[in-house]
Each structure stands twice: as structure tokens, then as C-alpha cells.
Amino acid sequence: MSAGVLSRVPKSWILLACIGLLALNLRGPFVAVAPLVDLMQAELHFSPVMLGLLTSIPVLCFSLAAPLASLAARRFGAEFAVTLTILGVLAGVVVRSAGGPVLVVAGTVLIGVAITVGNIAVPLIIRRDFAPRRQGTAMGIYTAALNIGSFLTSVAMAPLAAVTGWRLALAAVAVLAVAAIVVWVLAVGPRTAFLVSDPDEASGGDGQRATARSSGWTTFGLTAGFGGQAFSYYGVTAWLPSYLHDELGMNAAQAGAASSIFQILAIVGGLGVPFAAKYMSTTAVAVTLGTLWLAVPVGLLVLPQLWWLWSTSGGIAQGGGITLIFIAVIKLARDQASAGRMSATVQGLGYCLAAIAPPLVGFVHDTSGSWTPALLVILASVLTFFASTTLSVRKVPKGR
């Protein structure tokens, strides 16, 4: 890191708080739509396809806009990229809540693109500004906060909309963005937050300590692992409530509770992986997470009555899985620039698979008339995560 950048880096605990607050904005704004689709449909008269797009557009942006986001982080600097992320989310939330169908879609796209920039920029800041022994902890806090934002938003939207209407409920998400931009500017200073860095500072200046730990095969393996993780996560998230209703006769509230367990336990996985990596090899961590993930499709196939156990296991696995892959990206990349490119490749292709998971799993279920083939599709994606991630993280140093 250059001296100029070093002089602008806030204390680590302030930066950790900024990263956590920022992460609350990187999933909550698009998760907020799902509990409100019926209210939005009644006023906007969207088709079922369009309603589905409102939740899938951000995920498509995570894939399609990842190369552009990586370029922005390299050209403008990570700090300015974070500022763009927060302001983009804030603008998107306001636009989405302000008008008719066109503005709703436009705001959703803006939110998706802005979050994509954050998806790339935040790991780069963690890689550059934290000592190697603290990078895992910072990444764990980041991914845990992603899930906290999703959980809090999904829980709060329906009750809030019942009082204020769906527009004001969706607009309320802007409070998190306002808080994030205020804390971010205070932490790094207005000059750093709003001015573009020069290319040397944006790259982090770590070229001299670059190593040859990463390779094309490592990137391919992490991409396949992330794709298997993301496909499994979005497939289970979309269809677990329907599965429990069909197989166990649960009502909507009961099935929603099962799904919330799957979401909230991700916090344990996100925070637990850095702790476990201090005492276990990354290969052992990957095997553990893969085993926990496998319990979801296998358990639902064999003993669906123990859904709470499989939701718990899968929740820990999905939170830990994304954390482990992000840690591997920032530790195995040769330098800051290659970290950005690797992250863009892993997330871009991985989220492409995530976007097709809900419709593909639903198509397999509808075509077969059974949940067994659909769960076998999930099983295949989990096995991809298991094998690819385990083979790819072997070079990540233990306890660092």
C-alpha cells in the first residue's frame, strides 16, 4: 500500500463498522420486494413474469455487470467505488418507490448495478487495508452482515407496509443507505470518498509483494464452487417453502419460518469460518461446509420431517461457503488488480448460475410432478461446490 493511501486508511475498527453497515445495503434492498409482491401487483398490475423479474434482476446484474464493476474499482479506486455503491442504492430505492411500473423496474436495475460495484469493491478494501491475519475476520463480518440485512428487511417489510403502504415501506430501506454514506464519509474523509484515486493508489501498490499463488485453474475452481453455492442457495431459497407445503402440509407461516432458519443461520457460518480456519486447514473447512450443504437435499429426500435440522445445516453451510470462497479470492490473488479480476470472474459467472436456479428447479418439479428430481438438481450443484471448493482452497494458508 502506498504512503498516500495508508495515510487515509481509517482505524481498523471503524473500517469494520463501515463494512458491516455497507453490507446491510447490499442484499436488503432487493430482498425487500418479495414480501410485498401481492401489494405491488394490486396497484401496478404486473404480470407474474414481471413480478419474478423484480427479484431476479439484481442477481442478473451481479452477473452481467461484474466486469464493469471490476473496471470501476480499478479505475476509480475502491473508496470512490464504495461511494458510488451507496449513492446508487439510495437513488435506486427512491426511484423504485416513486412512480409506476417503468420507474419500479428502472430503480431495481439501478440497485442491482450499484450493489454489483460493492460486491467487487468491498473484498478489495478488505484485502488491501487489513493485515492477513485479520482478513478472514473482516470477510466473516461482511458476509454475516449481508445475511443480517436480508433477514431484517424481509421480516420488517410486510408489517411496515401494512401501516404505510408498499411504497413507503420500500423507501424506508433508504435509511440504511443514508446511515452508510454518513459513516463512510466520516471514516475516510470527504476527499477520499468523493474523489477518484489515481491508478497506482487504486491498485493498492502491492505489486512488489505479489506471489504466484493463483492460477487459471484456481480461478476456474473457485468459479465453479461459487456457482454451485449460489445455485444451491437461490434454488433452496425459492422453493423450500413450496416443498414443505406440498410434502408436510405446512401453511405459509410455518414454511416461511423454516425458510427464515435457513437464512438467519448463515450468520453463524459467516462468522464461524474465520474462527475455524485458525485451527483447521482450509481444506478441512471446505469439507465440513460441503458435508453440511449435502445434508440439505439428502435430508429432505430421506427424512423431510427433520426439515429444521436440514435448514440449520444448510444455513450454516451457505453462510460459510461464500465466506470461504471470498477469503480464498483475496488471499490467492497475485495483487490487487488480479484480485479484482478474479472476483469479477468468480461472481460474474457464479451469479449467472444463481439466476437460472429458481426457474430451472421449478421447471424440473413441474415437468416431473415430483420434488425428487428437483432435489437431485440441488444435490448436483452442492456436489459441484463441495468438490470444486475443496480442491481450490488448498493453497490458502492456515490461520492467516
Disulfide bonds with the S-S distance in Angstrom:
none
